[in-house]
Amino acid sequence: MTRSERLAEQLDWYWHKNLRPRLDGLADEEYFWEPVHGCWNIRPRDTSAVPVSADAGGWTMDSAHPDPVPAPVTTIAWRLAHIIVSCLGYRVGWYFDGRDVDSQTFNYAGTADEALRQLDEMYGRWHAGVRGLSDADLESPPAMGPEQFPMENRVLHVNRELIHHGAEIALLRDLYRWRDGSALRPM
C-alpha cells in the first residue's frame, strides 16, 4: 500500500465504520435542531439574526468575523455545512480539481437529505484525490491553497477535522435522541 493509500484508508475506515453510518436516518427536524438558544444554523435566506450569513441560494450559514468568544453552539446542519465547505470543499478545489468552493457563494442544503448528498459527493472527491497522490506529492507543499506545509500535513489535517467534527455530530444525535428523557429510539 502506498503512503497516499494509507492516508486515504485511515479516513475511509472512519467514514465507513463510524461517521457515515451515524448519519443514516437523519431527518430535517434533527438536522435543524437547536439544543440551546443562540445556536448557529443553516437558515432560510433573510431569517438569520447573526452578523454574517453566507449564501448563494435560498439558505444561509450563520457566521461572524471575527468569531465570537466563546463560539456559539452549532447545529448538525451547520456542522455538516462546515465539513462540506470548509473541511473538504476548499481543499478539493485547491488541491485536486481547481473548482473553487466558497463559503460566501455555496448553495447550502435546506434538507438533511440534500446535505448528505453534498457530503457524500465532496467526500468522494476528496478520497479519490488523496488516493491519487504520489510520495513526491505528499512531501511537497500543494501548488494551490493558503498553507505552505507538505501535502501529507494537509491530508492529516483534513482527516483530523472530519474525525473531530464527525464526533461532534454524533454527540448531537445522541443528545437529540435523549432530549426529552425518553427511552432510546432507533435512529
HUPEUR-V367540 format. One record per residue. N is the residue number from 1. RES is the residue in one letter. PHI is phi in radians with two decimals (999 if undefined). PSI is psi in whole degrees, 0 to 359 (* if undefined). D_FIRST is the distance of its C-alpha to the first C-alpha in Angstrom with 2 decimals. Layout:
BEGIN
n->N res->RES phi->PHI psi->PSI d_first->D_FIRST
n->N res->RES phi->PHI psi->PSI d_first->D_FIRST
END
This chain:
BEGIN
n->1 res->M phi->999 psi->135 d_first->0.00
n->2 res->T phi->-1.33 psi->167 d_first->3.81
n->3 res->R phi->-1.04 psi->316 d_first->6.69
n->4 res->S phi->-1.13 psi->323 d_first->8.18
n->5 res->E phi->-1.14 psi->321 d_first->5.97
n->6 res->R phi->-1.12 psi->317 d_first->6.50
n->7 res->L phi->-1.11 psi->318 d_first->9.99
n->8 res->A phi->-1.15 psi->320 d_first->10.59
n->9 res->E phi->-1.16 psi->325 d_first->9.77
n->10 res->Q phi->-0.98 psi->310 d_first->12.14
n->11 res->L phi->-1.29 psi->322 d_first->14.84
n->12 res->D phi->-1.11 psi->323 d_first->14.31
n->13 res->W phi->-1.07 psi->312 d_first->14.82
n->14 res->Y phi->-1.07 psi->316 d_first->17.93
n->15 res->W phi->-0.99 psi->310 d_first->19.02
n->16 res->H phi->-1.42 psi->332 d_first->19.09
n->17 res->K phi->-1.67 psi->334 d_first->20.26
n->18 res->N phi->-2.13 psi->292 d_first->22.63
n->19 res->L phi->-1.14 psi->302 d_first->23.71
n->20 res->R phi->-1.11 psi->320 d_first->24.08
n->21 res->P phi->-1.10 psi->328 d_first->25.82
n->22 res->R phi->-1.21 psi->345 d_first->28.16
n->23 res->L phi->-1.63 psi->350 d_first->29.30
n->24 res->D phi->-1.04 psi->137 d_first->30.38
n->25 res->G phi->1.40 psi->8 d_first->34.15
n->26 res->L phi->-1.12 psi->122 d_first->34.68
n->27 res->A phi->-1.78 psi->160 d_first->38.24
n->28 res->D phi->-1.02 psi->319 d_first->40.01
n->29 res->E phi->-1.02 psi->317 d_first->42.33
n->30 res->E phi->-1.26 psi->320 d_first->39.51
n->31 res->Y phi->-0.96 psi->316 d_first->37.55
n->32 res->F phi->-1.63 psi->356 d_first->40.63
n->33 res->W phi->-0.98 psi->132 d_first->41.90
n->34 res->E phi->-1.92 psi->105 d_first->43.21
n->35 res->P phi->-1.20 psi->338 d_first->43.28
n->36 res->V phi->-2.45 psi->162 d_first->45.62
n->37 res->H phi->-1.15 psi->141 d_first->48.09
n->38 res->G phi->1.50 psi->15 d_first->46.85
n->39 res->C phi->-1.10 psi->149 d_first->43.26
n->40 res->W phi->-1.50 psi->141 d_first->41.39
n->41 res->N phi->-2.57 psi->181 d_first->40.51
n->42 res->I phi->-1.75 psi->127 d_first->40.02
n->43 res->R phi->-2.31 psi->157 d_first->43.59
n->44 res->P phi->-1.02 psi->145 d_first->45.69
n->45 res->R phi->-0.84 psi->140 d_first->46.72
n->46 res->D phi->1.16 psi->20 d_first->49.70
n->47 res->T phi->-2.00 psi->357 d_first->49.60
n->48 res->S phi->-1.44 psi->145 d_first->47.76
n->49 res->A phi->-1.82 psi->4 d_first->49.81
n->50 res->V phi->-1.47 psi->164 d_first->47.20
n->51 res->P phi->-1.06 psi->323 d_first->47.59
n->52 res->V phi->-2.27 psi->135 d_first->44.76
n->53 res->S phi->-2.28 psi->114 d_first->43.46
n->54 res->A phi->-1.49 psi->135 d_first->40.72
n->55 res->D phi->-2.86 psi->159 d_first->40.95
n->56 res->A phi->-2.33 psi->344 d_first->40.86
n->57 res->G phi->-2.21 psi->222 d_first->42.08
n->58 res->G phi->-1.51 psi->357 d_first->44.10
n->59 res->W phi->-2.20 psi->147 d_first->42.07
n->60 res->T phi->-2.16 psi->158 d_first->41.66
n->61 res->M phi->-1.97 psi->121 d_first->39.48
n->62 res->D phi->-1.10 psi->139 d_first->41.52
n->63 res->S phi->-2.88 psi->175 d_first->40.92
n->64 res->A phi->-2.68 psi->151 d_first->42.89
n->65 res->H phi->-2.31 psi->118 d_first->42.58
n->66 res->P phi->-1.26 psi->165 d_first->42.42
n->67 res->D phi->-1.06 psi->139 d_first->40.96
n->68 res->P phi->-1.18 psi->155 d_first->43.66
n->69 res->V phi->-2.14 psi->120 d_first->43.58
n->70 res->P phi->-1.28 psi->157 d_first->42.91
n->71 res->A phi->-1.18 psi->145 d_first->40.60
n->72 res->P phi->-1.21 psi->158 d_first->41.74
n->73 res->V phi->-1.19 psi->142 d_first->40.07
n->74 res->T phi->-2.05 psi->153 d_first->38.05
n->75 res->T phi->-1.48 psi->173 d_first->37.77
n->76 res->I phi->-1.05 psi->318 d_first->34.86
n->77 res->A phi->-1.02 psi->313 d_first->35.71
n->78 res->W phi->-1.12 psi->316 d_first->35.62
n->79 res->R phi->-1.16 psi->321 d_first->32.34
n->80 res->L phi->-1.12 psi->317 d_first->30.62
n->81 res->A phi->-1.06 psi->320 d_first->32.11
n->82 res->H phi->-1.08 psi->316 d_first->30.85
n->83 res->I phi->-1.11 psi->312 d_first->27.23
n->84 res->I phi->-1.08 psi->313 d_first->27.62
n->85 res->V phi->-1.56 psi->301 d_first->29.40
n->86 res->S phi->-1.36 psi->317 d_first->28.78
n->87 res->C phi->-1.37 psi->315 d_first->25.32
n->88 res->L phi->-1.80 psi->309 d_first->23.63
n->89 res->G phi->-1.01 psi->309 d_first->26.24
n->90 res->Y phi->-0.96 psi->312 d_first->27.11
n->91 res->R phi->-1.28 psi->325 d_first->23.59
n->92 res->V phi->-1.03 psi->314 d_first->22.59
n->93 res->G phi->-1.12 psi->313 d_first->25.72
n->94 res->W phi->-1.13 psi->314 d_first->25.31
n->95 res->Y phi->-1.72 psi->336 d_first->21.72
n->96 res->F phi->-2.14 psi->318 d_first->20.90
n->97 res->D phi->-2.26 psi->359 d_first->24.00
n->98 res->G phi->1.28 psi->358 d_first->27.03
n->99 res->R phi->-1.44 psi->119 d_first->28.96
n->100 res->D phi->-1.19 psi->136 d_first->30.75
n->101 res->V phi->-2.04 psi->127 d_first->30.84
n->102 res->D phi->-2.25 psi->128 d_first->33.84
n->103 res->S phi->-1.07 psi->334 d_first->35.07
n->104 res->Q phi->-1.40 psi->343 d_first->38.62
n->105 res->T phi->-2.18 psi->4 d_first->38.25
n->106 res->F phi->-1.20 psi->144 d_first->35.60
n->107 res->N phi->-1.56 psi->89 d_first->36.99
n->108 res->Y phi->-1.15 psi->147 d_first->36.54
n->109 res->A phi->-1.34 psi->133 d_first->36.39
n->110 res->G phi->-1.67 psi->3 d_first->39.70
n->111 res->T phi->-2.45 psi->158 d_first->38.33
n->112 res->A phi->-1.10 psi->318 d_first->35.58
n->113 res->D phi->-1.06 psi->317 d_first->34.39
n->114 res->E phi->-1.14 psi->319 d_first->34.20
n->115 res->A phi->-1.08 psi->319 d_first->32.31
n->116 res->L phi->-1.18 psi->325 d_first->29.69
n->117 res->R phi->-1.12 psi->315 d_first->29.40
n->118 res->Q phi->-1.07 psi->317 d_first->28.99
n->119 res->L phi->-1.08 psi->312 d_first->26.37
n->120 res->D phi->-1.05 psi->317 d_first->24.31
n->121 res->E phi->-1.13 psi->314 d_first->24.66
n->122 res->M phi->-1.22 psi->321 d_first->23.78
n->123 res->Y phi->-1.09 psi->317 d_first->20.76
n->124 res->G phi->-1.05 psi->318 d_first->19.49
n->125 res->R phi->-1.15 psi->317 d_first->20.10
n->126 res->W phi->-1.09 psi->310 d_first->18.38
n->127 res->H phi->-1.05 psi->315 d_first->15.21
n->128 res->A phi->-1.10 psi->320 d_first->15.08
n->129 res->G phi->-1.11 psi->315 d_first->15.86
n->130 res->V phi->-1.11 psi->316 d_first->13.18
n->131 res->R phi->-1.07 psi->333 d_first->10.40
n->132 res->G phi->-1.53 psi->0 d_first->12.22
n->133 res->L phi->-1.34 psi->141 d_first->12.39
n->134 res->S phi->-1.57 psi->170 d_first->11.66
n->135 res->D phi->-1.05 psi->321 d_first->11.59
n->136 res->A phi->-1.11 psi->320 d_first->15.32
n->137 res->D phi->-1.05 psi->317 d_first->15.82
n->138 res->L phi->-1.17 psi->330 d_first->14.49
n->139 res->E phi->-1.46 psi->343 d_first->16.82
n->140 res->S phi->-1.78 psi->153 d_first->19.81
n->141 res->P phi->-1.15 psi->145 d_first->22.15
n->142 res->P phi->-1.13 psi->152 d_first->22.11
n->143 res->A phi->-1.22 psi->329 d_first->24.98
n->144 res->M phi->-2.02 psi->163 d_first->26.49
n->145 res->G phi->1.76 psi->163 d_first->27.33
n->146 res->P phi->-1.40 psi->341 d_first->29.44
n->147 res->E phi->-1.60 psi->144 d_first->26.99
n->148 res->Q phi->-2.00 psi->37 d_first->26.28
n->149 res->F phi->-1.64 psi->161 d_first->23.42
n->150 res->P phi->-0.99 psi->149 d_first->19.99
n->151 res->M phi->-1.01 psi->326 d_first->17.96
n->152 res->E phi->-1.02 psi->320 d_first->15.48
n->153 res->N phi->-1.07 psi->318 d_first->18.71
n->154 res->R phi->-1.12 psi->317 d_first->19.66
n->155 res->V phi->-1.12 psi->314 d_first->16.53
n->156 res->L phi->-1.10 psi->324 d_first->17.01
n->157 res->H phi->-1.10 psi->314 d_first->20.68
n->158 res->V phi->-1.14 psi->318 d_first->20.29
n->159 res->N phi->-0.97 psi->312 d_first->18.15
n->160 res->R phi->-1.08 psi->317 d_first->20.97
n->161 res->E phi->-1.09 psi->315 d_first->23.63
n->162 res->L phi->-1.16 psi->321 d_first->22.53
n->163 res->I phi->-1.13 psi->315 d_first->22.31
n->164 res->H phi->-1.07 psi->305 d_first->25.67
n->165 res->H phi->-1.24 psi->329 d_first->27.50
n->166 res->G phi->-1.10 psi->320 d_first->26.14
n->167 res->A phi->-1.14 psi->322 d_first->27.63
n->168 res->E phi->-1.10 psi->317 d_first->30.87
n->169 res->I phi->-1.12 psi->318 d_first->31.08
n->170 res->A phi->-1.06 psi->319 d_first->30.55
n->171 res->L phi->-1.13 psi->317 d_first->33.37
n->172 res->L phi->-1.07 psi->322 d_first->35.62
n->173 res->R phi->-1.12 psi->320 d_first->35.10
n->174 res->D phi->-1.10 psi->315 d_first->36.16
n->175 res->L phi->-1.11 psi->320 d_first->39.16
n->176 res->Y phi->-1.08 psi->315 d_first->40.15
n->177 res->R phi->-1.07 psi->324 d_first->40.09
n->178 res->W phi->-1.79 psi->11 d_first->42.31
n->179 res->R phi->-1.03 psi->330 d_first->44.43
n->180 res->D phi->-1.86 psi->11 d_first->47.64
n->181 res->G phi->1.34 psi->6 d_first->47.17
n->182 res->S phi->-1.34 psi->171 d_first->46.97
n->183 res->A phi->-1.14 psi->158 d_first->44.93
n->184 res->L phi->-0.94 psi->128 d_first->41.28
n->185 res->R phi->-1.85 psi->141 d_first->40.98
n->186 res->P phi->-1.10 psi->145 d_first->38.05
n->187 res->M phi->-1.84 psi->* d_first->35.76
END
